[in-house]
Amino acid sequence: MNSLFTIFVAALALVLSGFSLFAQEATAGLSSPATVVGRPVEMVVTVRDARSAEVPQSLNVPGLRIELLGRSTRFEMNNFKITSSLTYTYSVLSQKSGEFDIPAVEVRVGDKTLKTNPLRISVAEASAMPPPQGLAGPPSAPLPPSGAQAPRGNALPYFGEIVLSKKKAYVGEVIPAEFRYFFSSSIGGEVGDRPNLIGEGFTIQKLANVPKREQIVNGENYIVFAFQTAITPAKTGPLELPSAKLEARLQLPGSAPAGFDDFFRQFGGIAPPGMFTNMQEVAIETAPTSLEISPLPKQGRPDDFSGAIGKFKMEATVSPKKAGPGDPVTLRVVVSGQGNFEAMGPPVLVEGDEWRSYPPSEKFQSSDAINYAGDKIYEFLIVARTDQQQTPGIAFSYLDPDTGTYETLIQNPLPVQARAGQAPAKRAEASLEVNQAATPEASSTPNPPLAGQSGGASSWTSILIHPAFIMVNIAIGVIWILSLAMILIQRQAISPSSLRRKKVQRLKAALASLESCPENEFTSRAVACLLAALDTHSRPLEAAVLLAKLSVDADIKAVLLDLLSRDEESKYSNRASEVPDRETRTNILSALKKIPA
Amino acid sequence: MRHSSSIALIAISCLLSLIPPARGEALDQARDRFVHGEYESSATFFEKHLQSSQPTSAAYYGLAQALHKSGKEAEAALAYRRSLLLDPSLVPAAEALKEINAQLGVSSPLPQWQTRWAGKVPSDPSVLAGCFLFWLGAFFLLAAFAFSKKRTVLASVGSGLLLLGLASCLLALCTDPRIVDARQAMVMNPEGASLYKVPSEDSAEKITALGQGSVVEVLSARGRWFHIKLPGGQRGWSLQAGITPLIPEA
């Protein structure tokens, strides 16, 4: 009983440990990453840990016809955990050559939408495709690794292989290669970063990871970890490539723990295969392989051959089209294709005596991960010795490894209008200096560094915190503030409240002077005060009307109307005006003070 | 108001012509020596020129090239960095600095947006233009306040110019390497430098070692010690000897 409980606990622990290895996911893989026009390949979409899923019937990829062929379900038992995998097989048929990207396939599982990894397939013309042992071909005969255990049937749980694009090459030629490590999709584990390959007589590019993919080999579904690189032979004769080891920790099928066999025998059977697994550290090796390396042919080798081996094409442009006296002209030559870009020399200028030229700058733009294909850009700076209407011609020679013959690409002179003369120092030096910086070792004669004139600042202090700049800004700020103050003062001066205040002040002053004025001037001054208070300057008739509307006591109105009539009388009658007595003056003064401002 | 704008324009123009470029005998000598492959001598003349003239990116670039060819990688890296502080758009200097950093075993950090911006938009002209637009906008707003006619148009134009100018100045403030990297310094000691937890040469308090060519930010100075910050954010103390500020002291 006690031992049974121990077994149960151990089994439970195994079940729990198995959960992390089989999360729900969707992956996609091609039976081959390369094919030819008209030859279909299989694309397999695997959905793990799902009983049902929805996938598109066809995929719309321009240039490819991708149709769903069928579906299968596989159940697996690992550490008591039963997982089901759905496998959807598509047929991928290419209608034209080129590189095609197959986007991620959307898979609906219940409420969730899973996406597979995107894929890329290379399609070559039917005649250009090498036999299946080339880079693109699926492994024809998987190599049995030592100690590998088959999970079911005769399928291998893992194996490695190296795929070379060719078995015969020239010394210095770049040979693309791919190390592939296949792991049965039914096993889990961890895989090392990259394989180790140590050997002599060749150089190898840094290994580039290829996205993990799935591939069907001999009817078995494998997950493929691949690493691309390029091998360059350094000596002639047979070249042995040793095996490349990739380390991994894999969960491989194992035997049942002690006591389990007895447990199952009680029920008259044996433990189901795949129920028990062991974590094992393994080294997956590719098989050693050999190459036949030939020396470069001497026959027909052009004088300007600079070591380029591959297939190339060349384009050239010139700028500017019109150059002033002594101005440099940039001749831009782009050599593109596939080959040993890192080792080859630049093209040569032909019939260039009329031009002064400098070693070109070089820049390589790789279009793949192993620097095998891409564009190499050379920029020649040339200065006309005499007035010129066209640039020198350009020649570039290379060895075509497929035919074993040397080819020379010729670029005819390009039209340009360049005048001879003394180069303006700054521009020419600037261009030459930048050129030199790009290829520090290329120039045999050092160009003088540009100094004294260039872009950029000429002080360690930013102008933003320069004292003079701050002072100028403060001065402008003060001017602005003063201007604003002036405008405010002007606006304040003509505001109604300001005018009213001024009127009140004037009235007070007038009343104050009225109290001490001569008696004979009292009437006229009092009327002036009244008119000012009523804002009817020199319009006494209007004053009477306004006074009638004024909201003051009737007595005050009477006093003020009397004042107006006294004033009229003094102006229009023939007799001298009567001087108001003291009481009348007091009343008038009192009435005037009570007029609201 | 027109008068005020004229004064502002004249002042800005004066600022532009504050620092005329200088070209002296030492510079010609430096260039001549460089052409003849006398790199150490060329570097000496470049330094002489820089001591007597306004610093220019090109002069530091020339100095860096001469030092690089003389085999003085760390000094060349410092000169390249100084060249880039003055002109962040000098691509050859940036490329050469990467190469030297690789030789020195120092990582070249990926350029931040500030560096990319500074490489495309020169700081000082950007400040001048921004300042001009700011004050133009400010005076437009003043005009909108003073005049009742077309007040809305004047206010809109003024606000737009003012904000544009302010943004331009602020952007220059945030991206000018002479301001942003003003506190950076480089480890020039061939043996590198040590970073300590406290300003004491007690080996137990040592945090890490800095290689020659490493760039650090100087937070403060105390006696013969610098309080520094590493690019990863770690702070500590290091001896001042062998650490040279990127912006030379006047």
Interface residues (C-beta under 8 A of the other chain):
Chain A: E433 V434 A437 A438 P440 T445 P446 N447 P448 P449 L450 A451 G452 Q453 S454 G455 G456 A457 S458 S459 W460 T461 S462 I463 L464 I465 H466 A468 F469 V472 N473 A475 I476 I479 W480 S483 L484 I487
Chain B: M1 S4 I7 A8 A11 I12 C14 L15 L18 I19 P21 A22 R23 L27 A30 R31 D32 F34 V35 G37 S42 F46 H49 Q54 P55 T56 S57 A58 A59 Y61 G62 Q65 A66 K69 L85 L86 D87 P88 S89 L90 V91 P92 A93 E95 A96 E99 P122 S123 D124 V127 L128 C131 W135 A138 F139 L142 F145 A146 C169 A172 L173 D176 R178 I179 I247 P248 A250
